[in-house]
Amino acid sequence: MELLNHDLAHEFPQLIGKMRSLKLSSSRFLHLFNDYDAVNNAITKIEQDGGAIADEAMENMKKKRLKIKDDIYQMLIAG
C-alpha cells in the first residue's frame, strides 16, 4: 500500500511562501508547524514500519494532526 504524503508543502502547495513568512514572523505558527511535523512524522513512521499501535491511539494521532492542520490553515488564510 502506498502512503500519502501529508507534509504541509503537499497539503498547501499554493501557500508555501506564506508558510515561510509566518514561520519567521509568528512564534505561534512556528510552534504549530513543528507540532504538525512531529505528529505527522510519528504517524508516517508507524504506518511505514507496521508498528504495533492500538487503532484508537492511531485515530487520536490522526485527529490531532487534522486539528493542527486546521489551525495552521486558518492562520494561512487570515489577512
PDB file with SEQRES, HELIX, SHEET and CRYST1 records, atoms N, CA, C and O in Angstrom:
SEQRES   1 A   79  MET GLU LEU LEU ASN HIS ASP LEU ALA HIS GLU PHE PRO          
SEQRES   2 A   79  GLN LEU ILE GLY LYS MET ARG SER LEU LYS LEU SER SER          
SEQRES   3 A   79  SER ARG PHE LEU HIS LEU PHE ASN ASP TYR ASP ALA VAL          
SEQRES   4 A   79  ASN ASN ALA ILE THR LYS ILE GLU GLN ASP GLY GLY ALA          
SEQRES   5 A   79  ILE ALA ASP GLU ALA MET GLU ASN MET LYS LYS LYS ARG          
SEQRES   6 A   79  LEU LYS ILE LYS ASP ASP ILE TYR GLN MET LEU ILE ALA          
SEQRES   7 A   79  GLY                                                          
HELIX    1 AA1 LEU A    8  GLU A   11  1                                   4    
HELIX    2 AA2 PRO A   13  LEU A   15  5                                   3    
HELIX    3 AA3 ILE A   16  SER A   25  1                                  10    
HELIX    4 AA4 SER A   27  ASP A   49  1                                  23    
HELIX    5 AA5 ASP A   55  ILE A   77  1                                  23    
CRYST1    1.000    1.000    1.000  90.00  90.00  90.00 P 1           1          
ATOM      1  N   MET A   1       0.847  -1.179   0.000  1.00  0.00           N  
ATOM      2  CA  MET A   1       0.000   0.000   0.000  1.00  0.00           C  
ATOM      3  C   MET A   1       0.892   1.242   0.000  1.00  0.00           C  
ATOM      4  O   MET A   1       1.810   1.360   0.811  1.00  0.00           O  
ATOM      5  N   GLU A   2       0.611   2.150  -0.908  1.00  0.00           N  
ATOM      6  CA  GLU A   2       1.374   3.394  -0.971  1.00  0.00           C  
ATOM      7  C   GLU A   2       0.763   4.408  -0.009  1.00  0.00           C  
ATOM      8  O   GLU A   2      -0.452   4.610   0.014  1.00  0.00           O  
ATOM      9  N   LEU A   3       1.619   5.037   0.776  1.00  0.00           N  
ATOM     10  CA  LEU A   3       1.156   6.012   1.759  1.00  0.00           C  
ATOM     11  C   LEU A   3       1.106   7.399   1.142  1.00  0.00           C  
ATOM     12  O   LEU A   3       1.944   7.755   0.314  1.00  0.00           O  
ATOM     13  N   LEU A   4       0.117   8.176   1.555  1.00  0.00           N  
ATOM     14  CA  LEU A   4       0.007   9.557   1.097  1.00  0.00           C  
ATOM     15  C   LEU A   4       0.992  10.434   1.847  1.00  0.00           C  
ATOM     16  O   LEU A   4       1.305  10.190   3.012  1.00  0.00           O  
ATOM     17  N   ASN A   5       1.472  11.451   1.164  1.00  0.00           N  
ATOM     18  CA  ASN A   5       2.386  12.402   1.793  1.00  0.00           C  
ATOM     19  C   ASN A   5       1.547  13.527   2.398  1.00  0.00           C  
ATOM     20  O   ASN A   5       0.854  14.249   1.681  1.00  0.00           O  
ATOM     21  N   HIS A   6       1.614  13.666   3.708  1.00  0.00           N  
ATOM     22  CA  HIS A   6       0.805  14.669   4.410  1.00  0.00           C  
ATOM     23  C   HIS A   6       1.626  15.853   4.902  1.00  0.00           C  
ATOM     24  O   HIS A   6       1.142  16.635   5.719  1.00  0.00           O  
ATOM     25  N   ASP A   7       2.874  16.004   4.417  1.00  0.00           N  
ATOM     26  CA  ASP A   7       3.611  17.173   4.892  1.00  0.00           C  
ATOM     27  C   ASP A   7       2.929  18.441   4.379  1.00  0.00           C  
ATOM     28  O   ASP A   7       2.205  18.410   3.384  1.00  0.00           O  
ATOM     29  N   LEU A   8       3.166  19.538   5.060  1.00  0.00           N  
ATOM     30  CA  LEU A   8       2.419  20.771   4.785  1.00  0.00           C  
ATOM     31  C   LEU A   8       2.686  21.338   3.394  1.00  0.00           C  
ATOM     32  O   LEU A   8       1.819  22.006   2.830  1.00  0.00           O  
ATOM     33  N   ALA A   9       3.852  21.089   2.837  1.00  0.00           N  
ATOM     34  CA  ALA A   9       4.136  21.551   1.472  1.00  0.00           C  
ATOM     35  C   ALA A   9       3.235  20.839   0.466  1.00  0.00           C  
ATOM     36  O   ALA A   9       2.856  21.424  -0.549  1.00  0.00           O  
ATOM     37  N   HIS A  10       2.891  19.593   0.737  1.00  0.00           N  
ATOM     38  CA  HIS A  10       1.980  18.857  -0.140  1.00  0.00           C  
ATOM     39  C   HIS A  10       0.520  19.190   0.165  1.00  0.00           C  
ATOM     40  O   HIS A  10      -0.328  19.158  -0.727  1.00  0.00           O  
ATOM     41  N   GLU A  11       0.237  19.502   1.397  1.00  0.00           N  
ATOM     42  CA  GLU A  11      -1.138  19.845   1.780  1.00  0.00           C  
ATOM     43  C   GLU A  11      -1.546  21.218   1.251  1.00  0.00           C  
ATOM     44  O   GLU A  11      -2.679  21.405   0.807  1.00  0.00           O  
ATOM     45  N   PHE A  12      -0.619  22.179   1.299  1.00  0.00           N  
ATOM     46  CA  PHE A  12      -0.912  23.554   0.889  1.00  0.00           C  
ATOM     47  C   PHE A  12       0.173  24.087  -0.050  1.00  0.00           C  
ATOM     48  O   PHE A  12       0.860  25.047   0.299  1.00  0.00           O  
ATOM     49  N   PRO A  13       0.342  23.491  -1.223  1.00  0.00           N  
ATOM     50  CA  PRO A  13       1.438  23.921  -2.107  1.00  0.00           C  
ATOM     51  C   PRO A  13       1.330  25.378  -2.539  1.00  0.00           C  
ATOM     52  O   PRO A  13       2.346  26.033  -2.774  1.00  0.00           O  
ATOM     53  N   GLN A  14       0.122  25.883  -2.644  1.00  0.00           N  
ATOM     54  CA  GLN A  14      -0.092  27.265  -3.071  1.00  0.00           C  
ATOM     55  C   GLN A  14       0.240  28.277  -1.973  1.00  0.00           C  
ATOM     56  O   GLN A  14       0.260  29.482  -2.225  1.00  0.00           O  
ATOM     57  N   LEU A  15       0.501  27.793  -0.758  1.00  0.00           N  
ATOM     58  CA  LEU A  15       0.738  28.684   0.377  1.00  0.00           C  
ATOM     59  C   LEU A  15       2.140  28.527   0.972  1.00  0.00           C  
ATOM     60  O   LEU A  15       2.380  28.937   2.107  1.00  0.00           O  
ATOM     61  N   ILE A  16       3.051  27.946   0.222  1.00  0.00           N  
ATOM     62  CA  ILE A  16       4.406  27.710   0.736  1.00  0.00           C  
ATOM     63  C   ILE A  16       5.093  29.021   1.119  1.00  0.00           C  
ATOM     64  O   ILE A  16       5.729  29.102   2.170  1.00  0.00           O  
ATOM     65  N   GLY A  17       4.972  30.033   0.288  1.00  0.00           N  
ATOM     66  CA  GLY A  17       5.590  31.316   0.602  1.00  0.00           C  
ATOM     67  C   GLY A  17       5.041  31.919   1.880  1.00  0.00           C  
ATOM     68  O   GLY A  17       5.790  32.466   2.690  1.00  0.00           O  
ATOM     69  N   LYS A  18       3.736  31.819   2.060  1.00  0.00           N  
ATOM     70  CA  LYS A  18       3.108  32.350   3.274  1.00  0.00           C  
ATOM     71  C   LYS A  18       3.568  31.558   4.498  1.00  0.00           C  
ATOM     72  O   LYS A  18       3.769  32.126   5.571  1.00  0.00           O  
ATOM     73  N   MET A  19       3.732  30.251   4.332  1.00  0.00           N  
ATOM     74  CA  MET A  19       4.223  29.437   5.449  1.00  0.00           C  
ATOM     75  C   MET A  19       5.625  29.878   5.857  1.00  0.00           C  
ATOM     76  O   MET A  19       5.910  30.023   7.046  1.00  0.00           O  
ATOM     77  N   ARG A  20       6.494  30.091   4.883  1.00  0.00           N  
ATOM     78  CA  ARG A  20       7.855  30.539   5.187  1.00  0.00           C  
ATOM     79  C   ARG A  20       7.830  31.859   5.950  1.00  0.00           C  
ATOM     80  O   ARG A  20       8.547  32.032   6.936  1.00  0.00           O  
ATOM     81  N   SER A  21       7.008  32.775   5.490  1.00  0.00           N  
ATOM     82  CA  SER A  21       6.909  34.089   6.115  1.00  0.00           C  
ATOM     83  C   SER A  21       6.399  33.976   7.553  1.00  0.00           C  
ATOM     84  O   SER A  21       6.953  34.589   8.465  1.00  0.00           O  
ATOM     85  N   LEU A  22       5.345  33.193   7.744  1.00  0.00           N  
ATOM     86  CA  LEU A  22       4.777  33.051   9.093  1.00  0.00           C  
ATOM     87  C   LEU A  22       5.724  32.326  10.048  1.00  0.00           C  
ATOM     88  O   LEU A  22       5.739  32.621  11.243  1.00  0.00           O  
ATOM     89  N   LYS A  23       6.508  31.385   9.537  1.00  0.00           N  
ATOM     90  CA  LYS A  23       7.476  30.709  10.408  1.00  0.00           C  
ATOM     91  C   LYS A  23       8.492  31.703  10.968  1.00  0.00           C  
ATOM     92  O   LYS A  23       9.000  31.519  12.074  1.00  0.00           O  
ATOM     93  N   LEU A  24       8.786  32.749  10.208  1.00  0.00           N  
ATOM     94  CA  LEU A  24       9.739  33.761  10.655  1.00  0.00           C  
ATOM     95  C   LEU A  24       9.105  34.837  11.533  1.00  0.00           C  
ATOM     96  O   LEU A  24       9.770  35.420  12.389  1.00  0.00           O  
ATOM     97  N   SER A  25       7.821  35.097  11.317  1.00  0.00           N  
ATOM     98  CA  SER A  25       7.187  36.225  11.997  1.00  0.00           C  
ATOM     99  C   SER A  25       6.248  35.842  13.145  1.00  0.00           C  
ATOM    100  O   SER A  25       5.869  36.704  13.938  1.00  0.00           O  
ATOM    101  N   SER A  26       5.872  34.582  13.247  1.00  0.00           N  
ATOM    102  CA  SER A  26       4.889  34.185  14.256  1.00  0.00           C  
ATOM    103  C   SER A  26       5.378  32.964  15.035  1.00  0.00           C  
ATOM    104  O   SER A  26       5.519  31.875  14.479  1.00  0.00           O  
ATOM    105  N   SER A  27       5.631  33.159  16.312  1.00  0.00           N  
ATOM    106  CA  SER A  27       6.071  32.034  17.138  1.00  0.00           C  
ATOM    107  C   SER A  27       4.949  31.001  17.286  1.00  0.00           C  
ATOM    108  O   SER A  27       5.218  29.803  17.375  1.00  0.00           O  
ATOM    109  N   ARG A  28       3.698  31.460  17.311  1.00  0.00           N  
ATOM    110  CA  ARG A  28       2.566  30.525  17.385  1.00  0.00           C  
ATOM    111  C   ARG A  28       2.527  29.640  16.146  1.00  0.00           C  
ATOM    112  O   ARG A  28       2.349  28.427  16.248  1.00  0.00           O  
ATOM    113  N   PHE A  29       2.694  30.254  14.967  1.00  0.00           N  
ATOM    114  CA  PHE A  29       2.683  29.474  13.733  1.00  0.00           C  
ATOM    115  C   PHE A  29       3.841  28.480  13.726  1.00  0.00           C  
ATOM    116  O   PHE A  29       3.658  27.316  13.370  1.00  0.00           O  
ATOM    117  N   LEU A  30       5.017  28.928  14.112  1.00  0.00           N  
ATOM    118  CA  LEU A  30       6.180  28.047  14.147  1.00  0.00           C  
ATOM    119  C   LEU A  30       5.940  26.867  15.081  1.00  0.00           C  
ATOM    120  O   LEU A  30       6.298  25.734  14.758  1.00  0.00           O  
ATOM    121  N   HIS A  31       5.338  27.130  16.234  1.00  0.00           N  
ATOM    122  CA  HIS A  31       5.014  26.070  17.190  1.00  0.00           C  
ATOM    123  C   HIS A  31       4.039  25.068  16.561  1.00  0.00           C  
ATOM    124  O   HIS A  31       4.252  23.859  16.648  1.00  0.00           O  
ATOM    125  N   LEU A  32       2.974  25.566  15.931  1.00  0.00           N  
ATOM    126  CA  LEU A  32       2.005  24.679  15.278  1.00  0.00           C  
ATOM    127  C   LEU A  32       2.672  23.872  14.164  1.00  0.00           C  
ATOM    128  O   LEU A  32       2.444  22.669  14.033  1.00  0.00           O  
ATOM    129  N   PHE A  33       3.493  24.544  13.373  1.00  0.00           N  
ATOM    130  CA  PHE A  33       4.193  23.896  12.272  1.00  0.00           C  
ATOM    131  C   PHE A  33       5.061  22.746  12.791  1.00  0.00           C  
ATOM    132  O   PHE A  33       5.040  21.648  12.235  1.00  0.00           O  
ATOM    133  N   ASN A  34       5.808  22.998  13.836  1.00  0.00           N  
ATOM    134  CA  ASN A  34       6.673  21.969  14.421  1.00  0.00           C  
ATOM    135  C   ASN A  34       5.872  20.836  15.048  1.00  0.00           C  
ATOM    136  O   ASN A  34       6.254  19.671  14.936  1.00  0.00           O  
ATOM    137  N   ASP A  35       4.762  21.167  15.709  1.00  0.00           N  
ATOM    138  CA  ASP A  35       3.890  20.135  16.276  1.00  0.00           C  
ATOM    139  C   ASP A  35       3.318  19.250  15.174  1.00  0.00           C  
ATOM    140  O   ASP A  35       3.279  18.026  15.302  1.00  0.00           O  
ATOM    141  N   TYR A  36       2.872  19.887  14.083  1.00  0.00           N  
ATOM    142  CA  TYR A  36       2.315  19.136  12.959  1.00  0.00           C  
ATOM    143  C   TYR A  36       3.369  18.172  12.411  1.00  0.00           C  
ATOM    144  O   TYR A  36       3.089  16.993  12.197  1.00  0.00           O  
ATOM    145  N   ASP A  37       4.566  18.676  12.190  1.00  0.00           N  
ATOM    146  CA  ASP A  37       5.648  17.831  11.669  1.00  0.00           C  
ATOM    147  C   ASP A  37       5.914  16.639  12.586  1.00  0.00           C  
ATOM    148  O   ASP A  37       6.088  15.515  12.115  1.00  0.00           O  
ATOM    149  N   ALA A  38       5.946  16.885  13.887  1.00  0.00           N  
ATOM    150  CA  ALA A  38       6.229  15.813  14.839  1.00  0.00           C  
ATOM    151  C   ALA A  38       5.153  14.733  14.794  1.00  0.00           C  
ATOM    152  O   ALA A  38       5.467  13.543  14.739  1.00  0.00           O  
ATOM    153  N   VAL A  39       3.894  15.140  14.818  1.00  0.00           N  
ATOM    154  CA  VAL A  39       2.790  14.171  14.782  1.00  0.00           C  
ATOM    155  C   VAL A  39       2.762  13.450  13.434  1.00  0.00           C  
ATOM    156  O   VAL A  39       2.602  12.231  13.384  1.00  0.00           O  
ATOM    157  N   ASN A  40       2.917  14.195  12.353  1.00  0.00           N  
ATOM    158  CA  ASN A  40       2.903  13.600  11.025  1.00  0.00           C  
ATOM    159  C   ASN A  40       4.032  12.592  10.862  1.00  0.00           C  
ATOM    160  O   ASN A  40       3.823  11.506  10.320  1.00  0.00           O  
ATOM    161  N   ASN A  41       5.221  12.944  11.324  1.00  0.00           N  
ATOM    162  CA  ASN A  41       6.360  12.024  11.233  1.00  0.00           C  
ATOM    163  C   ASN A  41       6.131  10.763  12.064  1.00  0.00           C  
ATOM    164  O   ASN A  41       6.501   9.666  11.643  1.00  0.00           O  
ATOM    165  N   ALA A  42       5.527  10.913  13.236  1.00  0.00           N  
ATOM    166  CA  ALA A  42       5.238   9.751  14.077  1.00  0.00           C  
ATOM    167  C   ALA A  42       4.233   8.821  13.386  1.00  0.00           C  
ATOM    168  O   ALA A  42       4.408   7.603  13.383  1.00  0.00           O  
ATOM    169  N   ILE A  43       3.195   9.397  12.810  1.00  0.00           N  
ATOM    170  CA  ILE A  43       2.187   8.601  12.093  1.00  0.00           C  
ATOM    171  C   ILE A  43       2.833   7.889  10.907  1.00  0.00           C  
ATOM    172  O   ILE A  43       2.617   6.695  10.701  1.00  0.00           O  
ATOM    173  N   THR A  44       3.616   8.619  10.138  1.00  0.00           N  
ATOM    174  CA  THR A  44       4.270   8.039   8.965  1.00  0.00           C  
ATOM    175  C   THR A  44       5.180   6.884   9.354  1.00  0.00           C  
ATOM    176  O   THR A  44       5.186   5.845   8.694  1.00  0.00           O  
ATOM    177  N   LYS A  45       5.953   7.063  10.429  1.00  0.00           N  
ATOM    178  CA  LYS A  45       6.859   6.014  10.884  1.00  0.00           C  
ATOM    179  C   LYS A  45       6.081   4.755  11.266  1.00  0.00           C  
ATOM    180  O   LYS A  45       6.470   3.645  10.902  1.00  0.00           O  
ATOM    181  N   ILE A  46       5.000   4.930  11.990  1.00  0.00           N  
ATOM    182  CA  ILE A  46       4.186   3.779  12.403  1.00  0.00           C  
ATOM    183  C   ILE A  46       3.607   3.082  11.180  1.00  0.00           C  
ATOM    184  O   ILE A  46       3.626   1.854  11.094  1.00  0.00           O  
ATOM    185  N   GLU A  47       3.094   3.862  10.233  1.00  0.00           N  
ATOM    186  CA  GLU A  47       2.489   3.274   9.031  1.00  0.00           C  
ATOM    187  C   GLU A  47       3.535   2.552   8.178  1.00  0.00           C  
ATOM    188  O   GLU A  47       3.258   1.480   7.641  1.00  0.00           O  
ATOM    189  N   GLN A  48       4.716   3.121   8.050  1.00  0.00           N  
ATOM    190  CA  GLN A  48       5.756   2.507   7.226  1.00  0.00           C  
ATOM    191  C   GLN A  48       6.357   1.265   7.871  1.00  0.00           C  
ATOM    192  O   GLN A  48       6.640   0.275   7.197  1.00  0.00           O  
ATOM    193  N   ASP A  49       6.544   1.332   9.163  1.00  0.00           N  
ATOM    194  CA  ASP A  49       7.185   0.224   9.869  1.00  0.00           C  
ATOM    195  C   ASP A  49       6.193  -0.849  10.307  1.00  0.00           C  
ATOM    196  O   ASP A  49       6.590  -1.913  10.783  1.00  0.00           O  
ATOM    197  N   GLY A  50       4.908  -0.568  10.145  1.00  0.00           N  
ATOM    198  CA  GLY A  50       3.909  -1.525  10.595  1.00  0.00           C  
ATOM    199  C   GLY A  50       3.938  -1.696  12.098  1.00  0.00           C  
ATOM    200  O   GLY A  50       3.685  -2.781  12.622  1.00  0.00           O  
ATOM    201  N   GLY A  51       4.251  -0.601  12.788  1.00  0.00           N  
ATOM    202  CA  GLY A  51       4.360  -0.630  14.245  1.00  0.00           C  
ATOM    203  C   GLY A  51       3.064  -1.036  14.928  1.00  0.00           C  
ATOM    204  O   GLY A  51       1.969  -0.817  14.411  1.00  0.00           O  
ATOM    205  N   ALA A  52       3.217  -1.622  16.083  1.00  0.00           N  
ATOM    206  CA  ALA A  52       2.064  -2.057  16.868  1.00  0.00           C  
ATOM    207  C   ALA A  52       1.521  -0.874  17.648  1.00  0.00           C  
ATOM    208  O   ALA A  52       2.172  -0.348  18.551  1.00  0.00           O  
ATOM    209  N   ILE A  53       0.323  -0.470  17.283  1.00  0.00           N  
ATOM    210  CA  ILE A  53      -0.349   0.624  17.982  1.00  0.00           C  
ATOM    211  C   ILE A  53      -1.843   0.339  17.914  1.00  0.00           C  
ATOM    212  O   ILE A  53      -2.351  -0.140  16.901  1.00  0.00           O  
ATOM    213  N   ALA A  54      -2.521   0.633  18.978  1.00  0.00           N  
ATOM    214  CA  ALA A  54      -3.966   0.413  19.009  1.00  0.00           C  
ATOM    215  C   ALA A  54      -4.646   1.327  17.990  1.00  0.00           C  
ATOM    216  O   ALA A  54      -4.216   2.459  17.769  1.00  0.00           O  
ATOM    217  N   ASP A  55      -5.702   0.821  17.380  1.00  0.00           N  
ATOM    218  CA  ASP A  55      -6.440   1.615  16.395  1.00  0.00           C  
ATOM    219  C   ASP A  55      -6.895   2.945  16.977  1.00  0.00           C  
ATOM    220  O   ASP A  55      -6.835   3.974  16.304  1.00  0.00           O  
ATOM    221  N   GLU A  56      -7.345   2.927  18.211  1.00  0.00           N  
ATOM    222  CA  GLU A  56      -7.816   4.149  18.862  1.00  0.00           C  
ATOM    223  C   GLU A  56      -6.685   5.162  19.027  1.00  0.00           C  
ATOM    224  O   GLU A  56      -6.889   6.362  18.838  1.00  0.00           O  
ATOM    225  N   ALA A  57      -5.510   4.686  19.374  1.00  0.00           N  
ATOM    226  CA  ALA A  57      -4.359   5.578  19.537  1.00  0.00           C  
ATOM    227  C   ALA A  57      -3.978   6.199  18.200  1.00  0.00           C  
ATOM    228  O   ALA A  57      -3.683   7.393  18.133  1.00  0.00           O  
ATOM    229  N   MET A  58      -3.982   5.398  17.131  1.00  0.00           N  
ATOM    230  CA  MET A  58      -3.670   5.923  15.807  1.00  0.00           C  
ATOM    231  C   MET A  58      -4.731   6.932  15.375  1.00  0.00           C  
ATOM    232  O   MET A  58      -4.407   7.978  14.811  1.00  0.00           O  
ATOM    233  N   GLU A  59      -5.966   6.624  15.633  1.00  0.00           N  
ATOM    234  CA  GLU A  59      -7.053   7.543  15.289  1.00  0.00           C  
ATOM    235  C   GLU A  59      -6.892   8.868  16.029  1.00  0.00           C  
ATOM    236  O   GLU A  59      -7.117   9.932  15.451  1.00  0.00           O  
ATOM    237  N   ASN A  60      -6.508   8.812  17.288  1.00  0.00           N  
ATOM    238  CA  ASN A  60      -6.294  10.036  18.066  1.00  0.00           C  
ATOM    239  C   ASN A  60      -5.140  10.860  17.509  1.00  0.00           C  
ATOM    240  O   ASN A  60      -5.208  12.089  17.478  1.00  0.00           O  
ATOM    241  N   MET A  61      -4.087  10.187  17.072  1.00  0.00           N  
ATOM    242  CA  MET A  61      -2.960  10.902  16.470  1.00  0.00           C  
ATOM    243  C   MET A  61      -3.391  11.591  15.171  1.00  0.00           C  
ATOM    244  O   MET A  61      -3.003  12.729  14.907  1.00  0.00           O  
ATOM    245  N   LYS A  62      -4.184  10.903  14.377  1.00  0.00           N  
ATOM    246  CA  LYS A  62      -4.649  11.488  13.116  1.00  0.00           C  
ATOM    247  C   LYS A  62      -5.597  12.662  13.365  1.00  0.00           C  
ATOM    248  O   LYS A  62      -5.581  13.644  12.624  1.00  0.00           O  
ATOM    249  N   LYS A  63      -6.418  12.558  14.403  1.00  0.00           N  
ATOM    250  CA  LYS A  63      -7.300  13.675  14.752  1.00  0.00           C  
ATOM    251  C   LYS A  63      -6.489  14.878  15.221  1.00  0.00           C  
ATOM    252  O   LYS A  63      -6.817  16.020  14.899  1.00  0.00           O  
ATOM    253  N   LYS A  64      -5.433  14.617  15.980  1.00  0.00           N  
ATOM    254  CA  LYS A  64      -4.561  15.699  16.438  1.00  0.00           C  
ATOM    255  C   LYS A  64      -3.895  16.374  15.242  1.00  0.00           C  
ATOM    256  O   LYS A  64      -3.822  17.601  15.179  1.00  0.00           O  
ATOM    257  N   ARG A  65      -3.408  15.570  14.293  1.00  0.00           N  
ATOM    258  CA  ARG A  65      -2.778  16.126  13.095  1.00  0.00           C  
ATOM    259  C   ARG A  65      -3.782  16.990  12.322  1.00  0.00           C  
ATOM    260  O   ARG A  65      -3.430  18.069  11.846  1.00  0.00           O  
ATOM    261  N   LEU A  66      -5.009  16.528  12.198  1.00  0.00           N  
ATOM    262  CA  LEU A  66      -6.035  17.282  11.482  1.00  0.00           C  
ATOM    263  C   LEU A  66      -6.364  18.591  12.189  1.00  0.00           C  
ATOM    264  O   LEU A  66      -6.540  19.617  11.532  1.00  0.00           O  
ATOM    265  N   LYS A  67      -6.450  18.572  13.506  1.00  0.00           N  
ATOM    266  CA  LYS A  67      -6.738  19.790  14.270  1.00  0.00           C  
ATOM    267  C   LYS A  67      -5.625  20.816  14.092  1.00  0.00           C  
ATOM    268  O   LYS A  67      -5.888  22.001  13.885  1.00  0.00           O  
ATOM    269  N   ILE A  68      -4.385  20.354  14.175  1.00  0.00           N  
ATOM    270  CA  ILE A  68      -3.257  21.270  13.985  1.00  0.00           C  
ATOM    271  C   ILE A  68      -3.267  21.827  12.566  1.00  0.00           C  
ATOM    272  O   ILE A  68      -3.028  23.017  12.362  1.00  0.00           O  
ATOM    273  N   LYS A  69      -3.544  20.966  11.582  1.00  0.00           N  
ATOM    274  CA  LYS A  69      -3.589  21.422  10.189  1.00  0.00           C  
ATOM    275  C   LYS A  69      -4.683  22.467  10.002  1.00  0.00           C  
ATOM    276  O   LYS A  69      -4.484  23.447   9.284  1.00  0.00           O  
ATOM    277  N   ASP A  70      -5.818  22.272  10.630  1.00  0.00           N  
ATOM    278  CA  ASP A  70      -6.900  23.263  10.562  1.00  0.00           C  
ATOM    279  C   ASP A  70      -6.455  24.597  11.163  1.00  0.00           C  
ATOM    280  O   ASP A  70      -6.719  25.654  10.592  1.00  0.00           O  
ATOM    281  N   ASP A  71      -5.788  24.549  12.302  1.00  0.00           N  
ATOM    282  CA  ASP A  71      -5.291  25.776  12.937  1.00  0.00           C  
ATOM    283  C   ASP A  71      -4.279  26.483  12.035  1.00  0.00           C  
ATOM    284  O   ASP A  71      -4.303  27.706  11.897  1.00  0.00           O  
ATOM    285  N   ILE A  72      -3.398  25.705  11.431  1.00  0.00           N  
ATOM    286  CA  ILE A  72      -2.411  26.270  10.510  1.00  0.00           C  
ATOM    287  C   ILE A  72      -3.102  26.919   9.318  1.00  0.00           C  
ATOM    288  O   ILE A  72      -2.754  28.032   8.923  1.00  0.00           O  
ATOM    289  N   TYR A  73      -4.065  26.235   8.754  1.00  0.00           N  
ATOM    290  CA  TYR A  73      -4.772  26.776   7.584  1.00  0.00           C  
ATOM    291  C   TYR A  73      -5.473  28.086   7.917  1.00  0.00           C  
ATOM    292  O   TYR A  73      -5.453  29.029   7.125  1.00  0.00           O  
ATOM    293  N   GLN A  74      -6.091  28.140   9.088  1.00  0.00           N  
ATOM    294  CA  GLN A  74      -6.762  29.380   9.494  1.00  0.00           C  
ATOM    295  C   GLN A  74      -5.772  30.538   9.564  1.00  0.00           C  
ATOM    296  O   GLN A  74      -6.094  31.658   9.168  1.00  0.00           O  
ATOM    297  N   MET A  75      -4.584  30.274  10.060  1.00  0.00           N  
ATOM    298  CA  MET A  75      -3.562  31.326  10.119  1.00  0.00           C  
ATOM    299  C   MET A  75      -3.088  31.695   8.714  1.00  0.00           C  
ATOM    300  O   MET A  75      -2.803  32.861   8.441  1.00  0.00           O  
ATOM    301  N   LEU A  76      -3.004  30.718   7.833  1.00  0.00           N  
ATOM    302  CA  LEU A  76      -2.528  30.982   6.461  1.00  0.00           C  
ATOM    303  C   LEU A  76      -3.510  31.841   5.667  1.00  0.00           C  
ATOM    304  O   LEU A  76      -3.097  32.671   4.857  1.00  0.00           O  
ATOM    305  N   ILE A  77      -4.792  31.645   5.894  1.00  0.00           N  
ATOM    306  CA  ILE A  77      -5.781  32.399   5.101  1.00  0.00           C  
ATOM    307  C   ILE A  77      -6.181  33.717   5.745  1.00  0.00           C  
ATOM    308  O   ILE A  77      -6.806  34.558   5.100  1.00  0.00           O  
ATOM    309  N   ALA A  78      -5.826  33.902   7.010  1.00  0.00           N  
ATOM    310  CA  ALA A  78      -6.152  35.152   7.702  1.00  0.00           C  
ATOM    311  C   ALA A  78      -5.358  36.315   7.083  1.00  0.00           C  
ATOM    312  O   ALA A  78      -4.171  36.191   6.782  1.00  0.00           O  
ATOM    313  N   GLY A  79      -6.036  37.417   6.910  1.00  0.00           N  
ATOM    314  CA  GLY A  79      -5.380  38.637   6.433  1.00  0.00           C  
ATOM    315  C   GLY A  79      -4.730  38.428   5.155  1.00  0.00           C  
ATOM    316  O   GLY A  79      -4.129  39.354   4.610  1.00  0.00           O  
TER     317      GLY A  79                                                      
END                                                                             
